[in-house]
């Protein structure tokens, strides 16, 4: 694992801790995988994360990027 940050999932007035773990591994082209929290919003997050990185001026590496959101049952 390369990075781990703490976040939260908010449901109504309740907030639940979520660990966001990011790993980079070698690859020929950008391959982006999000695992955990099986929700349509998570599946769509791939494009939002890529757009946010581009708009902040960060280059998208030609690597395999895995983002794990835990716990997956929140």
mmCIF file as gemmi writes it, N, C-alpha and C atoms, coordinates in Angstrom:
data_model
loop_
_atom_site.group_PDB
_atom_site.id
_atom_site.type_symbol
_atom_site.label_atom_id
_atom_site.label_alt_id
_atom_site.label_comp_id
_atom_site.label_asym_id
_atom_site.label_entity_id
_atom_site.label_seq_id
_atom_site.pdbx_PDB_ins_code
_atom_site.Cartn_x
_atom_site.Cartn_y
_atom_site.Cartn_z
_atom_site.occupancy
_atom_site.B_iso_or_equiv
_atom_site.pdbx_formal_charge
_atom_site.auth_seq_id
_atom_site.auth_asym_id
_atom_site.pdbx_PDB_model_num
ATOM 1 N N . UNK Axp A 1 ? 0.851 -1.167 0 1 0 ? 1 A 1
ATOM 2 C CA . UNK Axp A 1 ? 0 0 0 1 0 ? 1 A 1
ATOM 3 C C . UNK Axp A 1 ? 0.898 1.232 0 1 0 ? 1 A 1
ATOM 4 N N . UNK Axp A 2 ? 0.554 2.181 -0.855 1 0 ? 2 A 1
ATOM 5 C CA . UNK Axp A 2 ? 1.347 3.396 -0.977 1 0 ? 2 A 1
ATOM 6 C C . UNK Axp A 2 ? 0.858 4.487 -0.026 1 0 ? 2 A 1
ATOM 7 N N . UNK Axp A 3 ? -0.455 4.714 -0.004 1 0 ? 3 A 1
ATOM 8 C CA . UNK Axp A 3 ? -1.037 5.76 0.845 1 0 ? 3 A 1
ATOM 9 C C . UNK Axp A 3 ? -2.254 5.214 1.573 1 0 ? 3 A 1
ATOM 10 N N . UNK Axp A 4 ? -2.527 5.769 2.751 1 0 ? 4 A 1
ATOM 11 C CA . UNK Axp A 4 ? -3.749 5.458 3.483 1 0 ? 4 A 1
ATOM 12 C C . UNK Axp A 4 ? -4.217 6.738 4.16 1 0 ? 4 A 1
ATOM 13 N N . UNK Axp A 5 ? -5.458 7.139 3.89 1 0 ? 5 A 1
ATOM 14 C CA . UNK Axp A 5 ? -6.038 8.314 4.537 1 0 ? 5 A 1
ATOM 15 C C . UNK Axp A 5 ? -7.367 7.907 5.161 1 0 ? 5 A 1
ATOM 16 N N . UNK Axp A 6 ? -7.783 8.643 6.158 1 0 ? 6 A 1
ATOM 17 C CA . UNK Axp A 6 ? -9.05 8.382 6.824 1 0 ? 6 A 1
ATOM 18 C C . UNK Axp A 6 ? -10.111 9.33 6.276 1 0 ? 6 A 1
ATOM 19 N N . UNK Axp A 7 ? -11.289 8.785 6.013 1 0 ? 7 A 1
ATOM 20 C CA . UNK Axp A 7 ? -12.405 9.568 5.507 1 0 ? 7 A 1
ATOM 21 C C . UNK Axp A 7 ? -13.65 9.113 6.268 1 0 ? 7 A 1
ATOM 22 N N . UNK Axp A 8 ? -14.816 9.462 5.75 1 0 ? 8 A 1
ATOM 23 C CA . UNK Axp A 8 ? -16.06 9.043 6.394 1 0 ? 8 A 1
ATOM 24 C C . UNK Axp A 8 ? -17.156 8.881 5.356 1 0 ? 8 A 1
ATOM 25 N N . UNK Axp A 9 ? -18.06 7.964 5.637 1 0 ? 9 A 1
ATOM 26 C CA . UNK Axp A 9 ? -19.276 7.793 4.852 1 0 ? 9 A 1
ATOM 27 C C . UNK Axp A 9 ? -20.414 8.333 5.707 1 0 ? 9 A 1
ATOM 28 N N . UNK Axp A 10 ? -21.198 9.239 5.153 1 0 ? 10 A 1
ATOM 29 C CA . UNK Axp A 10 ? -22.277 9.875 5.904 1 0 ? 10 A 1
ATOM 30 C C . UNK Axp A 10 ? -23.612 9.323 5.42 1 0 ? 10 A 1
ATOM 31 N N . UNK Axp A 11 ? -24.401 8.814 6.371 1 0 ? 11 A 1
ATOM 32 C CA . UNK Axp A 11 ? -25.745 8.326 6.102 1 0 ? 11 A 1
ATOM 33 C C . UNK Axp A 11 ? -26.682 9.054 7.051 1 0 ? 11 A 1
ATOM 34 N N . UNK Axp A 12 ? -27.478 9.973 6.527 1 0 ? 12 A 1
ATOM 35 C CA . UNK Axp A 12 ? -28.349 10.776 7.383 1 0 ? 12 A 1
ATOM 36 C C . UNK Axp A 12 ? -27.513 11.656 8.286 1 0 ? 12 A 1
ATOM 37 N N . UNK Axp A 13 ? -27.667 11.471 9.599 1 0 ? 13 A 1
ATOM 38 C CA . UNK Axp A 13 ? -26.858 12.253 10.537 1 0 ? 13 A 1
ATOM 39 C C . UNK Axp A 13 ? -25.72 11.423 11.135 1 0 ? 13 A 1
ATOM 40 N N . UNK Axp A 14 ? -25.568 10.198 10.68 1 0 ? 14 A 1
ATOM 41 C CA . UNK Axp A 14 ? -24.512 9.308 11.171 1 0 ? 14 A 1
ATOM 42 C C . UNK Axp A 14 ? -23.316 9.327 10.22 1 0 ? 14 A 1
ATOM 43 N N . UNK Axp A 15 ? -22.122 9.325 10.777 1 0 ? 15 A 1
ATOM 44 C CA . UNK Axp A 15 ? -20.889 9.241 9.987 1 0 ? 15 A 1
ATOM 45 C C . UNK Axp A 15 ? -20.122 7.997 10.418 1 0 ? 15 A 1
ATOM 46 N N . UNK Axp A 16 ? -19.626 7.257 9.439 1 0 ? 16 A 1
ATOM 47 C CA . UNK Axp A 16 ? -18.886 6.033 9.702 1 0 ? 16 A 1
ATOM 48 C C . UNK Axp A 16 ? -17.482 6.169 9.132 1 0 ? 16 A 1
ATOM 49 N N . UNK Axp A 17 ? -16.458 5.791 9.906 1 0 ? 17 A 1
ATOM 50 C CA . UNK Axp A 17 ? -15.088 5.92 9.403 1 0 ? 17 A 1
ATOM 51 C C . UNK Axp A 17 ? -14.831 4.983 8.226 1 0 ? 17 A 1
ATOM 52 N N . UNK Axp A 18 ? -14.096 5.485 7.246 1 0 ? 18 A 1
ATOM 53 C CA . UNK Axp A 18 ? -13.71 4.711 6.07 1 0 ? 18 A 1
ATOM 54 C C . UNK Axp A 18 ? -12.228 4.955 5.82 1 0 ? 18 A 1
ATOM 55 N N . UNK Axp A 19 ? -11.469 3.887 5.7 1 0 ? 19 A 1
ATOM 56 C CA . UNK Axp A 19 ? -10.053 4 5.339 1 0 ? 19 A 1
ATOM 57 C C . UNK Axp A 19 ? -9.948 3.946 3.821 1 0 ? 19 A 1
ATOM 58 N N . UNK Axp A 20 ? -9.24 4.891 3.235 1 0 ? 20 A 1
ATOM 59 C CA . UNK Axp A 20 ? -9.013 4.932 1.792 1 0 ? 20 A 1
ATOM 60 C C . UNK Axp A 20 ? -7.555 4.553 1.575 1 0 ? 20 A 1
ATOM 61 N N . UNK Axp A 21 ? -7.326 3.385 0.986 1 0 ? 21 A 1
ATOM 62 C CA . UNK Axp A 21 ? -5.98 2.88 0.752 1 0 ? 21 A 1
ATOM 63 C C . UNK Axp A 21 ? -5.699 2.888 -0.743 1 0 ? 21 A 1
ATOM 64 N N . UNK Axp A 22 ? -4.546 3.427 -1.132 1 0 ? 22 A 1
ATOM 65 C CA . UNK Axp A 22 ? -4.185 3.535 -2.546 1 0 ? 22 A 1
ATOM 66 C C . UNK Axp A 22 ? -2.888 2.78 -2.781 1 0 ? 22 A 1
ATOM 67 N N . UNK Axp A 23 ? -2.856 1.999 -3.853 1 0 ? 23 A 1
ATOM 68 C CA . UNK Axp A 23 ? -1.658 1.259 -4.225 1 0 ? 23 A 1
ATOM 69 C C . UNK Axp A 23 ? -1.371 1.494 -5.704 1 0 ? 23 A 1
ATOM 70 N N . UNK Axp A 24 ? -0.107 1.665 -6.04 1 0 ? 24 A 1
ATOM 71 C CA . UNK Axp A 24 ? 0.341 1.789 -7.425 1 0 ? 24 A 1
ATOM 72 C C . UNK Axp A 24 ? 1.207 0.587 -7.75 1 0 ? 24 A 1
ATOM 73 N N . UNK Axp A 25 ? 1.018 0.02 -8.931 1 0 ? 25 A 1
ATOM 74 C CA . UNK Axp A 25 ? 1.885 -1.059 -9.383 1 0 ? 25 A 1
ATOM 75 C C . UNK Axp A 25 ? 2.185 -0.844 -10.855 1 0 ? 25 A 1
ATOM 76 N N . UNK Axp A 26 ? 3.223 -1.5 -11.326 1 0 ? 26 A 1
ATOM 77 C CA . UNK Axp A 26 ? 3.679 -1.258 -12.697 1 0 ? 26 A 1
ATOM 78 C C . UNK Axp A 26 ? 2.618 -1.673 -13.71 1 0 ? 26 A 1
ATOM 79 N N . UNK Axp A 27 ? 2.623 -0.973 -14.816 1 0 ? 27 A 1
ATOM 80 C CA . UNK Axp A 27 ? 1.7 -1.249 -15.906 1 0 ? 27 A 1
ATOM 81 C C . UNK Axp A 27 ? 2.099 -0.46 -17.134 1 0 ? 27 A 1
ATOM 82 N N . UNK Axp A 28 ? 1.548 -0.818 -18.271 1 0 ? 28 A 1
ATOM 83 C CA . UNK Axp A 28 ? 1.862 -0.148 -19.53 1 0 ? 28 A 1
ATOM 84 C C . UNK Axp A 28 ? 1 1.086 -19.761 1 0 ? 28 A 1
ATOM 85 N N . UNK Axp A 29 ? -0.216 1.075 -19.203 1 0 ? 29 A 1
ATOM 86 C CA . UNK Axp A 29 ? -1.13 2.209 -19.366 1 0 ? 29 A 1
ATOM 87 C C . UNK Axp A 29 ? -1.912 2.39 -18.073 1 0 ? 29 A 1
ATOM 88 N N . UNK Axp A 30 ? -2.623 3.489 -17.98 1 0 ? 30 A 1
ATOM 89 C CA . UNK Axp A 30 ? -3.42 3.766 -16.789 1 0 ? 30 A 1
ATOM 90 C C . UNK Axp A 30 ? -4.53 2.734 -16.656 1 0 ? 30 A 1
ATOM 91 N N . UNK Axp A 31 ? -4.564 2.063 -15.533 1 0 ? 31 A 1
ATOM 92 C CA . UNK Axp A 31 ? -5.617 1.111 -15.206 1 0 ? 31 A 1
ATOM 93 C C . UNK Axp A 31 ? -6.075 1.446 -13.795 1 0 ? 31 A 1
ATOM 94 N N . UNK Axp A 32 ? -7.341 1.764 -13.637 1 0 ? 32 A 1
ATOM 95 C CA . UNK Axp A 32 ? -7.876 2.31 -12.393 1 0 ? 32 A 1
ATOM 96 C C . UNK Axp A 32 ? -8.919 1.349 -11.851 1 0 ? 32 A 1
ATOM 97 N N . UNK Axp A 33 ? -8.747 0.872 -10.621 1 0 ? 33 A 1
ATOM 98 C CA . UNK Axp A 33 ? -9.677 -0.071 -10.013 1 0 ? 33 A 1
ATOM 99 C C . UNK Axp A 33 ? -10.079 0.426 -8.632 1 0 ? 33 A 1
ATOM 100 N N . UNK Axp A 34 ? -11.385 0.506 -8.376 1 0 ? 34 A 1
ATOM 101 C CA . UNK Axp A 34 ? -11.9 0.881 -7.061 1 0 ? 34 A 1
ATOM 102 C C . UNK Axp A 34 ? -12.599 -0.336 -6.473 1 0 ? 34 A 1
ATOM 103 N N . UNK Axp A 35 ? -12.222 -0.715 -5.251 1 0 ? 35 A 1
ATOM 104 C CA . UNK Axp A 35 ? -12.838 -1.867 -4.596 1 0 ? 35 A 1
ATOM 105 C C . UNK Axp A 35 ? -13.406 -1.439 -3.249 1 0 ? 35 A 1
ATOM 106 N N . UNK Axp A 36 ? -14.39 -2.188 -2.769 1 0 ? 36 A 1
ATOM 107 C CA . UNK Axp A 36 ? -15.048 -1.852 -1.508 1 0 ? 36 A 1
ATOM 108 C C . UNK Axp A 36 ? -16.25 -0.96 -1.744 1 0 ? 36 A 1
ATOM 109 N N . UNK Axp A 37 ? -17.11 -0.875 -0.769 1 0 ? 37 A 1
ATOM 110 C CA . UNK Axp A 37 ? -18.338 -0.066 -0.835 1 0 ? 37 A 1
ATOM 111 C C . UNK Axp A 37 ? -19.056 -0.229 -2.174 1 0 ? 37 A 1
ATOM 112 N N . UNK Axp A 38 ? -19.667 -1.389 -2.428 1 0 ? 38 A 1
ATOM 113 C CA . UNK Axp A 38 ? -20.295 -1.667 -3.72 1 0 ? 38 A 1
ATOM 114 C C . UNK Axp A 38 ? -21.556 -0.837 -3.932 1 0 ? 38 A 1
ATOM 115 N N . UNK Axp A 39 ? -21.406 0.344 -4.445 1 0 ? 39 A 1
ATOM 116 C CA . UNK Axp A 39 ? -22.488 1.295 -4.634 1 0 ? 39 A 1
ATOM 117 C C . UNK Axp A 39 ? -22.284 1.964 -5.99 1 0 ? 39 A 1
ATOM 118 N N . UNK Axp A 40 ? -23.348 2.341 -6.688 1 0 ? 40 A 1
ATOM 119 C CA . UNK Axp A 40 ? -23.162 3.012 -7.988 1 0 ? 40 A 1
ATOM 120 C C . UNK Axp A 40 ? -22.281 4.255 -7.908 1 0 ? 40 A 1
ATOM 121 N N . UNK Axp A 41 ? -22.351 4.996 -6.813 1 0 ? 41 A 1
ATOM 122 C CA . UNK Axp A 41 ? -21.521 6.197 -6.679 1 0 ? 41 A 1
ATOM 123 C C . UNK Axp A 41 ? -20.043 5.841 -6.659 1 0 ? 41 A 1
ATOM 124 N N . UNK Axp A 42 ? -19.695 4.703 -6.06 1 0 ? 42 A 1
ATOM 125 C CA . UNK Axp A 42 ? -18.293 4.273 -6.028 1 0 ? 42 A 1
ATOM 126 C C . UNK Axp A 42 ? -17.833 3.89 -7.421 1 0 ? 42 A 1
ATOM 127 N N . UNK Axp A 43 ? -18.688 3.194 -8.172 1 0 ? 43 A 1
ATOM 128 C CA . UNK Axp A 43 ? -18.315 2.813 -9.539 1 0 ? 43 A 1
ATOM 129 C C . UNK Axp A 43 ? -18.077 4.051 -10.396 1 0 ? 43 A 1
ATOM 130 N N . UNK Axp A 44 ? -18.859 5.112 -10.177 1 0 ? 44 A 1
ATOM 131 C CA . UNK Axp A 44 ? -18.69 6.349 -10.938 1 0 ? 44 A 1
ATOM 132 C C . UNK Axp A 44 ? -17.506 7.171 -10.443 1 0 ? 44 A 1
ATOM 133 N N . UNK Axp A 45 ? -17.006 6.872 -9.259 1 0 ? 45 A 1
ATOM 134 C CA . UNK Axp A 45 ? -15.941 7.685 -8.671 1 0 ? 45 A 1
ATOM 135 C C . UNK Axp A 45 ? -14.653 7.634 -9.474 1 0 ? 45 A 1
ATOM 136 N N . UNK Axp A 46 ? -14.446 6.585 -10.249 1 0 ? 46 A 1
ATOM 137 C CA . UNK Axp A 46 ? -13.228 6.475 -11.052 1 0 ? 46 A 1
ATOM 138 C C . UNK Axp A 46 ? -13.051 7.696 -11.936 1 0 ? 46 A 1
ATOM 139 N N . UNK Axp A 47 ? -14.079 8.092 -12.639 1 0 ? 47 A 1
ATOM 140 C CA . UNK Axp A 47 ? -13.987 9.251 -13.53 1 0 ? 47 A 1
ATOM 141 C C . UNK Axp A 47 ? -13.847 10.548 -12.744 1 0 ? 47 A 1
ATOM 142 N N . UNK Axp A 48 ? -14.51 10.639 -11.593 1 0 ? 48 A 1
ATOM 143 C CA . UNK Axp A 48 ? -14.391 11.851 -10.775 1 0 ? 48 A 1
ATOM 144 C C . UNK Axp A 48 ? -12.988 12.015 -10.21 1 0 ? 48 A 1
ATOM 145 N N . UNK Axp A 49 ? -12.382 10.932 -9.768 1 0 ? 49 A 1
ATOM 146 C CA . UNK Axp A 49 ? -11.016 10.998 -9.232 1 0 ? 49 A 1
ATOM 147 C C . UNK Axp A 49 ? -10.038 11.377 -10.337 1 0 ? 49 A 1
ATOM 148 N N . UNK Axp A 50 ? -10.175 10.771 -11.509 1 0 ? 50 A 1
ATOM 149 C CA . UNK Axp A 50 ? -9.283 11.106 -12.626 1 0 ? 50 A 1
ATOM 150 C C . UNK Axp A 50 ? -9.43 12.572 -13.019 1 0 ? 50 A 1
ATOM 151 N N . UNK Axp A 51 ? -10.651 13.08 -13.078 1 0 ? 51 A 1
ATOM 152 C CA . UNK Axp A 51 ? -10.873 14.488 -13.428 1 0 ? 51 A 1
ATOM 153 C C . UNK Axp A 51 ? -10.296 15.413 -12.362 1 0 ? 51 A 1
ATOM 154 N N . UNK Axp A 52 ? -10.458 15.066 -11.094 1 0 ? 52 A 1
ATOM 155 C CA . UNK Axp A 52 ? -9.921 15.899 -10.014 1 0 ? 52 A 1
ATOM 156 C C . UNK Axp A 52 ? -8.399 15.964 -10.078 1 0 ? 52 A 1
ATOM 157 N N . UNK Axp A 53 ? -7.745 14.84 -10.328 1 0 ? 53 A 1
ATOM 158 C CA . UNK Axp A 53 ? -6.285 14.835 -10.441 1 0 ? 53 A 1
ATOM 159 C C . UNK Axp A 53 ? -5.818 15.691 -11.617 1 0 ? 53 A 1
ATOM 160 N N . UNK Axp A 54 ? -6.489 15.545 -12.762 1 0 ? 54 A 1
ATOM 161 C CA . UNK Axp A 54 ? -6.129 16.351 -13.946 1 0 ? 54 A 1
ATOM 162 C C . UNK Axp A 54 ? -6.313 17.833 -13.666 1 0 ? 54 A 1
ATOM 163 N N . UNK Axp A 55 ? -7.442 18.215 -13.07 1 0 ? 55 A 1
ATOM 164 C CA . UNK Axp A 55 ? -7.737 19.627 -12.808 1 0 ? 55 A 1
ATOM 165 C C . UNK Axp A 55 ? -6.821 20.243 -11.758 1 0 ? 55 A 1
ATOM 166 N N . UNK Axp A 56 ? -6.231 19.42 -10.906 1 0 ? 56 A 1
ATOM 167 C CA . UNK Axp A 56 ? -5.26 19.914 -9.918 1 0 ? 56 A 1
ATOM 168 C C . UNK Axp A 56 ? -3.848 19.962 -10.489 1 0 ? 56 A 1
ATOM 169 N N . UNK Axp A 57 ? -3.697 19.541 -11.738 1 0 ? 57 A 1
ATOM 170 C CA . UNK Axp A 57 ? -2.392 19.594 -12.381 1 0 ? 57 A 1
ATOM 171 C C . UNK Axp A 57 ? -1.511 18.386 -12.135 1 0 ? 57 A 1
ATOM 172 N N . UNK Axp A 58 ? -2.058 17.329 -11.541 1 0 ? 58 A 1
ATOM 173 C CA . UNK Axp A 58 ? -1.266 16.128 -11.305 1 0 ? 58 A 1
ATOM 174 C C . UNK Axp A 58 ? -1.31 15.236 -12.544 1 0 ? 58 A 1
ATOM 175 N N . UNK Axp A 59 ? -0.174 14.718 -12.965 1 0 ? 59 A 1
ATOM 176 C CA . UNK Axp A 59 ? -0.188 13.801 -14.111 1 0 ? 59 A 1
ATOM 177 C C . UNK Axp A 59 ? -0.754 12.444 -13.693 1 0 ? 59 A 1
ATOM 178 N N . UNK Axp A 60 ? -1.469 11.816 -14.604 1 0 ? 60 A 1
ATOM 179 C CA . UNK Axp A 60 ? -1.968 10.468 -14.346 1 0 ? 60 A 1
ATOM 180 C C . UNK Axp A 60 ? -0.883 9.49 -14.78 1 0 ? 60 A 1
ATOM 181 N N . UNK Axp A 61 ? -0.37 8.687 -13.864 1 0 ? 61 A 1
ATOM 182 C CA . UNK Axp A 61 ? 0.731 7.785 -14.21 1 0 ? 61 A 1
ATOM 183 C C . UNK Axp A 61 ? 0.256 6.622 -15.075 1 0 ? 61 A 1
ATOM 184 N N . UNK Axp A 62 ? 1.147 6.124 -15.895 1 0 ? 62 A 1
ATOM 185 C CA . UNK Axp A 62 ? 0.851 4.933 -16.701 1 0 ? 62 A 1
ATOM 186 C C . UNK Axp A 62 ? 1.103 3.71 -15.824 1 0 ? 62 A 1
ATOM 187 N N . UNK Axp A 63 ? 0.294 3.572 -14.802 1 0 ? 63 A 1
ATOM 188 C CA . UNK Axp A 63 ? 0.433 2.483 -13.845 1 0 ? 63 A 1
ATOM 189 C C . UNK Axp A 63 ? -0.942 1.946 -13.476 1 0 ? 63 A 1
ATOM 190 N N . UNK Axp A 64 ? -0.923 0.82 -12.8 1 0 ? 64 A 1
ATOM 191 C CA . UNK Axp A 64 ? -2.153 0.236 -12.277 1 0 ? 64 A 1
ATOM 192 C C . UNK Axp A 64 ? -2.421 0.867 -10.91 1 0 ? 64 A 1
ATOM 193 N N . UNK Axp A 65 ? -3.575 1.518 -10.755 1 0 ? 65 A 1
ATOM 194 C CA . UNK Axp A 65 ? -3.942 2.188 -9.508 1 0 ? 65 A 1
ATOM 195 C C . UNK Axp A 65 ? -5.111 1.428 -8.884 1 0 ? 65 A 1
ATOM 196 N N . UNK Axp A 66 ? -4.931 0.996 -7.642 1 0 ? 66 A 1
ATOM 197 C CA . UNK Axp A 66 ? -6.003 0.319 -6.915 1 0 ? 66 A 1
ATOM 198 C C . UNK Axp A 66 ? -6.365 1.161 -5.703 1 0 ? 66 A 1
ATOM 199 N N . UNK Axp A 67 ? -7.659 1.458 -5.564 1 0 ? 67 A 1
ATOM 200 C CA . UNK Axp A 67 ? -8.158 2.188 -4.401 1 0 ? 67 A 1
ATOM 201 C C . UNK Axp A 67 ? -9.092 1.253 -3.643 1 0 ? 67 A 1
ATOM 202 N N . UNK Axp A 68 ? -8.77 1.011 -2.38 1 0 ? 68 A 1
ATOM 203 C CA . UNK Axp A 68 ? -9.583 0.153 -1.527 1 0 ? 68 A 1
ATOM 204 C C . UNK Axp A 68 ? -10.279 1.021 -0.487 1 0 ? 68 A 1
ATOM 205 N N . UNK Axp A 69 ? -11.593 0.872 -0.383 1 0 ? 69 A 1
ATOM 206 C CA . UNK Axp A 69 ? -12.386 1.597 0.609 1 0 ? 69 A 1
ATOM 207 C C . UNK Axp A 69 ? -12.847 0.584 1.651 1 0 ? 69 A 1
ATOM 208 N N . UNK Axp A 70 ? -12.41 0.763 2.904 1 0 ? 70 A 1
ATOM 209 C CA . UNK Axp A 70 ? -12.708 -0.228 3.934 1 0 ? 70 A 1
ATOM 210 C C . UNK Axp A 70 ? -13.266 0.461 5.176 1 0 ? 70 A 1
ATOM 211 N N . UNK Axp A 71 ? -14.204 -0.108 5.882 1 0 ? 71 A 1
ATOM 212 C CA . UNK Axp A 71 ? -14.764 -1.43 5.634 1 0 ? 71 A 1
ATOM 213 C C . UNK Axp A 71 ? -15.754 -1.403 4.479 1 0 ? 71 A 1
ATOM 214 N N . UNK Axp A 72 ? -15.866 -2.514 3.796 1 0 ? 72 A 1
ATOM 215 C CA . UNK Axp A 72 ? -16.721 -2.592 2.613 1 0 ? 72 A 1
ATOM 216 C C . UNK Axp A 72 ? -18.2 -2.683 2.96 1 0 ? 72 A 1
ATOM 217 N N . UNK Axp A 73 ? -18.532 -2.944 4.206 1 0 ? 73 A 1
ATOM 218 C CA . UNK Axp A 73 ? -19.941 -3.142 4.572 1 0 ? 73 A 1
ATOM 219 C C . UNK Axp A 73 ? -20.632 -1.88 5.068 1 0 ? 73 A 1
ATOM 220 N N . UNK Axp A 74 ? -19.997 -0.734 4.983 1 0 ? 74 A 1
ATOM 221 C CA . UNK Axp A 74 ? -20.618 0.52 5.438 1 0 ? 74 A 1
ATOM 222 C C . UNK Axp A 74 ? -21.659 0.937 4.433 1 0 ? 74 A 1
